[in-house]
Amino acid sequence: MDITKFGPPEVRGIDLDCDIYFTLNSAEVEGLSNPVTAAAILAAMTPLVPPFGAIAAAMILAYIDTMQQHSSDRGVSVKCTIRQGAGSLMQMKEFIAEPI
């Protein structure tokens, strides 16, 4: 996993958004369903930009099928935004997966 951007959080209107860009090579994409790979993603993201890191890792794991479907033989490039909105609720605002 190559994380090319992780925040910092930016104020956009009344919300706080954290942009995250990363790539996975083909072996990492194939291993996405493996609990060891999921743990590695959690370990890589959790310490980044608290509390966005841990929340982002958990949310990104919900998109395993999307990443696998949009992968090429070289891997997948992902751009996503985690939004902290009203009441501090965090959600995936945007998730884009494209073949490398």
N, C-alpha and C positions, 0 to 999 in steps of 0.2 A: 504494500500500500504506500503510495506516494501522495502525501497531503501537500498540495501546492498553495492552498489558502485556508485559513481557519480564523475568521473574524479579522479584526476586532468587531464587536457588536456596534451597529450604527443605528442612530435614532432616525426612524422614517415615519414622520407624522407622530402618532401617539404610540407607535410600536417600536420595539427594539429588535432588529434583525441581525442575524449572524450568518454570513455567507461562508460556505464550505465547499472547496473544490478538491477532488482527489481522483487518482487513477488506480485501477487494479489491473495487474497483468492477467493473462489467460489462466495461469495456474491458480491465482487467487480467486478469480471468478468461479472456476470449477470447484473450489473448496468452500464457497460461501455457505453451503448447507452444513458444513462440518462445524461442530461446536468449538473446536480448537481455533478455527478461523474467526468465528464470531467473538471468541474471547480475545483474540489478537486485535480485532477492530476496536473492541471496548477498551483494551489496554492502551492502544495508540491514541484514542480520542479523549478518554476520560480526564486526563490532566490538563487538557487544552481549554482555555477560556471558560473557567467555571462560571455557572453551572451548565453552560452550553455543551461542553464536551461530552459529559455522560449522557445527557438527554439526546444529543445528536447521534451518538453511537447506537442507542436503543432504537431511535426512530429510523435510522439508516438500515438497520437489520430487518426492518419491516418491508424493505424494498428489494430483498434478495431476488425475487422473481424478475422484477423490472431490470435489475442490473444484468442478470443472466440472459434475458431476452434481447437486450440491446448490446451485447458484447460481440466483439469480432474475434478472430483468431489471435489478435494482439492484446485484447483486453477491453476495458470500458473506462470511459471518462465520465465523472459525475460532478454536477454542480447542483447544490441545494442551498436552501435558506431556511433556517430555524427562526421562527418569529415568537417573541415574547410579547403578548398583547395584554389586553385588559385583565385585571385580576391576576397578573403574572402567569397566565396560562400559556404554555409553550406548545407550538404545533409546527408541522412541516408546512411551510408556505409554498415551497417550490422544490421539485425534484426532477432533474433532467439527467438521463443516462444515455450516452452516445458511444458508438463503437470507436475504438482508437484506430 
